[in-house]
Amino acid sequence: MKKNRENDFIMLPKNDLAFKLLFGDERNKDLLIDLLAAIFLKHLAA
């Protein structure tokens, strides 16, 4: 990841492509569901 002037992280195109290849495939639906559940559960617990 790369930082912009405000020290915020921005996504690089290669990261977006890797995400789409991994999580955009119907065969990997369970991986996406697990990832989103982990993110949301962590966020809700905070």
C-alpha positions as a printed Julia matrix, in Angstrom:
46×3 Matrix{Float64}:
   0.0     0.0    0.0
   1.0     3.55  -0.58
   0.44    6.68   1.48
  -0.89    9.95   0.15
  -0.1    13.41   1.51
  -2.46   13.06   4.48
  -0.8     9.75   5.52
  -3.92    7.81   4.52
  -3.48    4.48   2.79
  -4.66    4.13  -0.79
  -5.09    0.94  -2.78
  -2.73    0.19  -5.61
  -4.22   -1.25  -8.83
  -2.31   -4.53  -8.38
  -3.93   -5.0   -4.96
  -7.36   -4.42  -6.47
  -6.69   -6.97  -9.2
  -5.46   -9.56  -6.7
  -8.57   -8.98  -4.54
 -10.87   -9.4   -7.56
  -9.09  -12.55  -8.71
  -9.28  -14.14  -5.27
 -12.64  -12.98  -3.96
 -14.5   -12.25  -7.22
 -14.7   -15.89  -8.23
 -17.88  -17.74  -7.28
 -15.75  -20.72  -6.22
 -14.19  -18.55  -3.48
 -17.49  -17.23  -2.1
 -16.83  -18.84   1.28
 -13.49  -17.0    1.56
 -15.17  -13.65   0.93
 -17.91  -14.38   3.46
 -15.31  -15.36   6.09
 -13.25  -12.23   5.39
 -16.24   -9.91   5.66
 -17.48  -11.63   8.81
 -14.07  -11.24  10.46
 -13.91   -7.55   9.53
 -17.45   -6.8   10.7
 -17.15   -8.79  13.91
 -13.89   -7.04  14.81
 -15.45   -3.66  14.01
 -18.57   -4.37  16.06
 -16.51   -5.6   19.03
 -14.45   -2.38  19.11
